[in-house]
């Protein structure tokens, strides 16, 4: 039996829309990462980019359970001595509405060049509108 490999240029790639309004952060991120990775296709190959494109709308209305809105911390470093900056989920949503979801999806993708390439196939928007109507994206229910 011979293993068939599909070249990434020959793979059929679709566009999907996920509405994150009222949905749990981790569940939306896991579904988006799975679609972008291509794990829901029969021609899935771990080392190739054969997944689809995902547009996430209403990222500013995403939900977290428990007290994570106050207690979940996001850290970044400026590069200078003593430059560690931390803020909780509420502050990050207020400042950059799509950032928590993008960070969650990024953490679920492979590290390295493939993961960075796959992350470009995820489009996160705070509101209910997106500029990708020309691609005729299909709506997905979680």
Phi, psi and omega per residue, in radians:
X1 nan 2.416 -3.069
X2 -1.912 2.358 3.111
X3 -1.415 2.258 3.139
X4 -1.652 2.200 3.060
X5 -1.923 2.317 3.100
X6 -1.745 2.297 3.088
X7 -1.244 2.466 -3.125
X8 -0.980 -0.539 3.128
X9 -1.236 -0.449 -3.110
X10 -1.589 -0.191 -3.106
X11 -1.247 2.389 3.090
X12 -1.368 2.125 -3.063
X13 -2.049 2.221 -3.113
X14 -1.882 2.984 3.080
X15 -2.011 2.391 3.125
X16 -2.256 2.648 3.095
X17 -2.063 2.245 3.038
X18 -1.964 2.224 3.074
X19 -1.679 2.006 -3.036
X20 -1.582 0.071 -3.067
X21 -1.120 2.061 3.110
X22 1.340 0.036 -3.127
X23 -1.600 2.750 -3.136
X24 -1.322 2.394 -3.067
X25 -0.927 -0.902 -3.062
X26 -1.166 -0.602 -3.127
X27 -1.245 -0.683 3.085
X28 -1.150 -0.757 -3.122
X29 -1.124 -0.720 -3.127
X30 -1.141 -0.722 3.138
X31 -1.171 -0.749 3.131
X32 -1.113 -0.751 -3.140
X33 -1.119 -0.667 3.129
X34 -1.143 -0.725 3.140
X35 -1.199 -0.771 -3.125
X36 -1.135 -0.637 -3.141
X37 -1.234 -0.492 -3.140
X38 1.652 0.269 -3.076
X39 -1.225 -0.248 -3.134
X40 -1.622 0.145 3.133
X41 -1.885 2.716 3.119
X42 -1.321 -0.392 -3.113
X43 -1.677 0.431 -3.129
X44 -1.063 2.283 3.044
X45 -2.325 2.219 -3.020
X46 -1.085 -0.476 -3.047
X47 -1.758 0.180 -3.114
X48 -2.180 2.734 3.088
X49 -1.636 1.597 -3.121
X50 -2.112 0.118 -3.097
X51 -1.366 -3.127 -3.102
X52 -1.765 3.088 3.093
X53 -1.662 2.513 -3.135
X54 -2.233 2.273 3.041
X55 -1.963 2.101 3.129
X56 -1.857 2.162 3.125
X57 -1.948 2.844 -3.122
X58 1.021 0.699 3.137
X59 -1.170 -0.387 3.125
X60 -1.331 -0.227 -3.129
X61 -1.870 0.389 -3.132
X62 -1.307 2.623 -3.076
X63 -1.894 2.634 2.970
X64 -2.244 2.590 -3.073
X65 -1.567 2.808 3.066
X66 1.133 -2.450 -3.115
X67 -1.803 0.422 -3.091
X68 -1.119 -0.487 3.136
X69 -1.032 -0.607 3.115
X70 -1.653 -0.567 -2.966
X71 -1.698 -0.429 -3.107
X72 -1.287 2.144 -3.065
X73 -1.907 2.491 3.055
X74 -2.040 2.274 -3.066
X75 -2.043 2.547 3.015
X76 -2.565 2.780 -3.114
X77 -2.174 2.366 -3.095
X78 -1.336 -0.380 -3.079
X79 1.822 -0.181 3.110
X80 -1.720 2.839 3.118
X81 -1.095 2.260 -3.126
X82 1.251 0.391 -3.044
X83 -1.684 0.485 3.114
X84 -1.373 2.115 3.141
X85 -1.962 2.300 -3.134
X86 -2.252 2.507 3.024
X87 -2.620 2.695 -3.118
X88 -1.507 3.097 -3.068
X89 -1.031 -0.785 -3.123
X90 -1.038 -0.790 -3.119
X91 -1.161 -0.675 -3.138
X92 -1.192 -0.702 3.099
X93 -1.106 -0.694 3.137
X94 -1.166 -0.633 -3.069
X95 -1.485 -0.850 3.141
X96 -2.329 1.609 -2.990
X97 -1.019 -0.541 -3.099
X98 -1.615 -0.144 -3.006
X99 -1.099 -0.781 3.131
X100 -1.048 -0.668 3.132
X101 -1.221 -0.728 3.099
X102 -1.080 -0.724 3.129
X103 -1.160 -0.654 3.119
X104 -1.160 -0.738 3.125
X105 -1.178 -0.718 3.131
X106 -1.046 -0.678 3.125
X107 -1.200 -0.358 -3.127
X108 -1.648 -0.076 3.107
X109 -1.686 2.805 3.132
X110 -1.122 2.631 3.126
X111 -1.465 2.574 3.101
X112 1.914 -2.893 -3.063
X113 -1.056 -0.667 -3.133
X114 -1.153 -0.749 3.134
X115 -1.118 -0.690 3.110
X116 -1.161 -0.620 3.109
X117 -1.207 -0.720 -3.141
X118 -1.182 -0.598 -3.122
X119 -1.123 -0.433 3.099
X120 -1.247 -0.256 3.127
X121 -1.553 0.038 3.099
X122 -1.882 2.192 3.110
X123 -2.050 2.101 -3.093
X124 -1.997 2.239 -3.133
X125 -2.228 2.447 -3.088
X126 -1.257 -0.696 -3.092
X127 -1.590 -2.969 -3.122
X128 -1.572 0.016 -3.126
X129 -1.946 2.621 3.088
X130 -2.549 2.675 -3.081
X131 -1.552 0.421 -3.062
X132 -1.968 0.505 3.139
X133 -1.150 -0.481 -3.118
X134 -1.134 -0.415 3.140
X135 -1.462 -0.031 -3.118
X136 0.887 1.082 -3.118
X137 -1.241 2.549 3.107
X138 -1.621 2.408 3.115
X139 -1.362 2.437 3.112
X140 -2.112 2.351 3.061
X141 -1.621 2.485 3.107
X142 -1.583 nan nan
